[in-house]
Amino acid sequence: MPEQHPIIGITTYEKRVGFDPDIDMVGIATDYKNAVLRAGGIPILLPLGLPPAAIRTMMHKIDGLVLPGGGDIEPTRYNGHERHPRLRGIDPLRDEMEIIAVREAIELDIPILAICRGHQLLNVALGGALWQDVASQMPESIDHDFYREGVARNYRPHSVAIRPNSRLATLLNTNNTPVNSIHHQGVKTAGNGLIVTATAPDGLIEATELPGKRFVVSVQWHPEGLIDIDPRMLGLFDGLIKAACADCAPSTNGSVPSFSS
């Protein structure tokens, strides 16, 4: 039997690149693609701008879904009031695409790994609410926003406490881990069916999962950027791949598997 590698869809964002004239492009940070490859999956990019029926069709063609980081979510999506002045990078087209994709994936029981913005988007898609700006709205919060010039993306300013016996604890083989923190929004109330599986020292929700499904796991930090310094973080992608393909063996050393022709 040939070696199996599940198809993992990664949602994207649009960006204007400075040429002469400028070019609008669709893409994603390469760390996500590399992490899926290292765990044994085949990453494909899911573009924006498709009609809802086409988005739902895409969900029938993939084995797993990654919701990556990115800009803020439009507050009207979670019963927010006026936009907080610190909101940045709002893209209603991306919000719409990802919410449709998440709901369809959950309906089809397609495994989902949601990261940073994805953690928040999953929560919103399931009826949860967000802090529009943690620093100004959440009492006694610590600093979570290290999206700053000169700060490495693998800098880990705080730890998270992980719920014992949760899927997350099993995937990372720990109940406490330091994490990177590159966000200013956060989950305020968990969406329908989600259980909280990790919190920051100030109580901010840092991870959730959806019981009763093959694999729906979300984290507020960026594990794809920590694999080289903390190989345990690859466990999140290994878990996604294993859930997406029962015949697939997850990576054991973090190297890119060979793909036979």
C-alpha positions in Angstrom: 0.0 0.0 0.0 1.4 3.4 -0.9 2.3 5.8 1.8 -0.6 8.2 2.6 -0.3 11.9 3.0 -3.6 13.8 3.7 -4.4 17.1 1.9 -4.4 20.0 4.4 -6.1 23.2 3.3 -4.6 26.4 4.7 -6.7 29.6 4.5 -5.0 32.6 3.1 -5.0 36.4 3.1 -4.6 39.0 0.4 -1.7 41.4 0.3 -0.6 44.2 -2.0 3.1 43.7 -3.0 5.2 46.7 -4.0 6.0 46.4 -7.7 5.6 48.9 -10.5 2.6 48.8 -10.7 1.7 47.1 -7.4 0.4 43.5 -7.5 -2.4 42.0 -5.3 -1.4 38.5 -4.2 -2.9 35.7 -2.1 -0.6 33.8 0.3 0.4 32.8 3.8 3.6 32.7 5.9 5.8 29.7 4.9 6.0 28.4 8.5 2.5 27.0 8.2 3.3 25.2 5.0 6.6 23.9 6.4 4.9 22.6 9.6 2.3 20.7 7.7 5.0 19.1 5.5 7.1 18.1 8.4 4.1 16.4 10.0 3.5 14.4 6.8 0.7 16.4 5.2 0.4 18.0 1.8 -0.5 21.7 2.2 -2.6 23.5 -0.3 -3.7 27.2 -0.2 -7.4 28.1 -0.1 -7.9 31.4 -1.8 -10.2 34.2 -0.9 -12.9 35.6 -3.1 -14.9 32.4 -3.8 -18.7 32.2 -3.6 -20.0 30.3 -0.6 -20.9 27.2 -2.7 -17.3 27.0 -3.9 -16.0 27.3 -0.4 -18.2 24.4 0.7 -17.1 22.4 -2.3 -13.4 22.9 -1.3 -14.1 21.5 2.2 -15.2 18.2 0.5 -11.8 18.0 -1.3 -9.5 18.3 1.7 -8.7 16.0 4.7 -7.8 18.7 7.2 -7.9 22.5 7.7 -5.5 25.0 9.2 -6.7 28.4 10.2 -3.6 30.6 10.5 -2.9 33.9 12.1 -3.6 37.3 10.6 -5.5 40.6 11.1 -8.4 41.3 13.4 -12.0 40.1 13.0 -14.8 42.5 12.3 -16.5 43.0 15.7 -20.0 42.9 14.3 -19.3 39.2 13.8 -19.4 38.6 17.5 -22.0 41.2 18.7 -19.3 43.8 19.2 -20.1 47.5 19.3 -18.1 50.1 17.4 -14.7 49.2 16.3 -12.0 49.7 18.9 -9.4 52.3 17.7 -6.6 49.7 18.0 -8.1 47.2 15.6 -5.9 46.4 12.6 -6.0 44.4 9.4 -9.7 43.8 9.3 -10.7 41.9 6.1 -14.5 41.1 5.9 -13.9 38.9 2.9 -11.5 36.7 4.9 -13.9 36.6 7.9 -16.7 35.4 5.6 -14.6 32.8 3.9 -13.2 31.3 7.1 -16.5 31.2 9.0 -18.1 29.3 6.1 -15.1 27.0 5.9 -15.1 26.3 9.7 -18.8 25.6 9.9 -18.7 23.3 6.9 -15.6 21.5 8.2 -17.3 20.9 11.6 -20.4 19.6 9.8 -18.3 17.2 7.8 -16.1 16.3 10.8 -12.9 17.5 9.0 -10.0 18.0 11.5 -9.2 21.6 12.3 -6.1 23.2 13.8 -6.7 26.9 14.5 -3.8 29.3 15.3 -3.9 32.8 16.8 -6.4 34.6 14.6 -7.7 31.2 13.7 -8.2 30.4 17.4 -10.4 33.6 17.6 -12.1 32.9 14.3 -13.1 29.4 15.4 -14.6 30.9 18.5 -16.5 33.5 16.6 -17.8 31.0 14.1 -19.3 29.0 17.0 -21.0 32.0 18.6 -18.3 33.1 21.1 -17.1 36.6 21.8 -13.7 38.4 21.8 -11.9 41.1 23.6 -11.4 43.7 20.8 -8.2 44.8 22.6 -7.0 42.8 25.6 -4.7 45.5 27.0 -7.5 48.1 27.3 -10.5 45.9 27.9 -9.4 43.0 30.1 -8.7 44.0 33.7 -5.2 43.2 35.0 -4.1 41.6 31.7 -0.4 41.0 31.1 1.3 42.1 27.9 0.3 39.8 25.0 1.1 41.9 22.0 4.7 41.3 21.0 4.1 42.1 17.3 6.9 44.6 17.4 10.0 45.5 15.5 13.0 43.8 16.8 11.1 41.0 18.7 11.7 37.5 17.3 8.5 35.6 16.5 9.8 32.7 18.6 10.2 34.9 21.7 8.2 33.4 24.5 7.2 36.0 27.1 4.8 33.9 29.2 3.6 30.3 29.9 0.2 28.8 29.6 -1.4 26.3 32.0 -2.9 23.4 30.2 -5.9 21.4 31.4 -4.7 18.0 32.5 -6.0 15.1 30.4 -7.0 17.4 27.6 -6.2 16.6 24.0 -3.8 19.5 24.1 -1.9 18.1 27.1 -1.6 14.8 25.3 -0.4 16.4 22.0 2.3 18.5 23.8 3.0 16.0 26.6 2.9 18.7 29.2 0.5 20.6 31.5 2.5 23.9 31.2 4.6 25.4 28.4 6.1 28.8 27.5 4.6 30.3 24.3 5.1 33.2 21.9 2.5 35.9 22.0 1.7 38.0 18.9 -1.8 39.2 19.4 -3.8 42.0 20.9 -7.3 40.5 20.6 -8.4 37.4 22.6 -11.2 35.0 23.3 -13.6 36.5 25.9 -16.3 33.8 26.1 -15.9 30.4 24.5 -18.2 29.5 21.6 -20.9 26.8 21.6 -19.5 23.4 22.6 -15.9 24.6 23.0 -14.1 23.7 26.2 -11.1 25.8 27.5 -7.9 23.8 27.6 -5.3 26.4 28.4 -5.1 29.8 30.0 -2.4 32.5 30.4 -1.3 33.7 33.9 -3.9 36.5 33.7 -6.7 34.1 32.9 -6.9 34.8 29.1 -8.2 31.8 27.2 -5.2 30.5 25.2 -6.6 27.2 23.8 -9.9 25.4 23.2 -11.1 22.2 21.7 -14.4 20.8 20.5 -15.3 17.4 22.1 -17.1 14.8 20.0 -15.2 15.6 16.8 -12.2 13.9 15.3 -9.9 16.9 15.9 -10.8 20.5 16.6 -8.0 22.2 18.5 -7.2 25.9 18.7 -4.3 27.8 20.3 -3.6 31.5 20.7 0.1 31.2 20.2 2.1 30.4 17.1 3.4 26.7 17.3 4.5 26.8 13.7 7.2 29.3 14.6 8.4 27.3 17.7 9.1 23.9 16.2 12.8 24.4 15.8 13.3 25.5 19.4 10.6 23.3 21.0 9.9 20.1 19.0 6.9 19.3 21.1 5.0 22.0 19.2 5.1 19.8 16.1 2.7 17.5 18.1 -0.1 19.8 17.2 0.5 19.3 13.5 1.1 15.6 14.0 -2.2 15.3 15.8 -4.0 17.1 12.9 -2.3 14.8 10.3 -3.1 11.6 12.3 -6.8 12.7 12.7 -7.0 13.6 9.0 -5.6 10.2 7.8 -6.0 7.1 9.9 -3.4 5.3 7.9 -0.8 8.1 8.3 2.1 7.8 10.7 2.9 11.2 12.4 6.4 12.6 12.1 8.8 11.5 14.9 11.8 13.7 14.2 10.5 16.8 12.6 12.1 16.2 9.2 10.1 16.5 6.0 9.0 13.0 5.0 9.8 11.6 1.6 7.0 11.6 -1.0 7.3 8.7 -3.3 6.6 9.2 -7.0 
